[in-house]
């Protein structure tokens, strides 16, 4: 048994789809800025917390007349002497 869609039913479905589309479009324009502000605030808190873990404590300035000696880190030199060069000739 076949059933055919009535014109009023098709128009009703199209009207409902258009209302939902424009409703979402209008609501997104209203609430998108608030949502973006919330997301950026949360991301800023998370990244700020991660940055705070790695931040070095500030050094105090020495008092006038105090002497401080800062040593430079020692550089490790690599050993470039890996062996002696041997010249060779091809034998035919």
C-alpha positions in Angstrom: 0.0 0.0 0.0 1.5 3.3 -1.1 1.1 6.5 0.8 1.7 9.9 -0.9 2.9 13.0 1.0 0.5 15.8 1.0 1.6 19.3 0.0 0.7 20.7 3.4 2.9 18.1 5.1 5.8 18.8 2.8 5.4 22.6 3.4 5.2 22.0 7.2 8.4 20.0 7.2 10.2 22.7 5.1 8.9 25.4 7.4 10.1 23.5 10.5 13.6 23.0 9.0 13.9 26.7 8.1 12.8 27.8 11.6 15.3 25.5 13.2 18.1 26.7 10.9 17.4 30.4 11.5 16.8 29.8 15.2 20.2 28.2 15.6 21.8 30.9 13.5 20.3 33.7 15.7 21.2 31.9 18.9 24.7 31.3 17.8 25.2 35.0 17.1 24.0 35.7 20.6 25.9 33.1 22.6 29.0 32.6 20.5 30.9 35.5 22.0 30.1 34.3 25.5 31.2 30.8 24.6 34.5 32.1 23.1 35.2 34.2 26.2 34.6 31.2 28.5 36.9 28.9 26.4 39.7 31.4 26.2 39.5 32.1 29.9 39.8 28.4 30.7 42.7 28.0 28.2 44.5 31.0 29.8 44.1 29.5 33.2 45.4 26.1 32.1 48.4 27.5 30.2 49.2 30.0 33.0 49.2 27.1 35.5 51.6 25.1 33.3 53.9 28.2 32.8 53.9 28.8 36.5 55.4 25.4 37.2 58.4 26.1 35.1 59.0 29.7 36.1 62.2 30.2 38.0 62.1 32.1 41.3 63.5 35.6 41.0 67.0 36.2 42.4 67.5 38.8 45.0 69.7 41.7 44.1 73.0 41.8 46.0 73.4 44.5 48.5 75.8 47.3 47.7 79.4 46.3 48.4 78.6 42.5 48.3 80.7 40.5 45.8 79.1 37.6 43.9 80.8 35.3 41.5 78.8 33.5 38.8 80.6 30.7 37.1 80.0 29.9 33.4 78.9 26.3 32.7 81.8 24.1 31.6 81.7 23.2 28.0 82.3 19.6 27.1 84.5 19.1 24.2 84.0 16.2 21.9 86.9 14.0 20.9 87.4 14.5 17.2 90.3 12.0 17.1 88.5 8.9 16.0 91.5 7.3 14.4 94.2 7.8 11.8 93.5 8.3 8.1 94.7 5.5 5.8 95.1 6.2 2.1 94.2 3.3 -0.1 94.4 2.4 -3.8 92.1 0.2 -5.8 93.7 -3.0 -7.2 92.7 -4.0 -10.7 
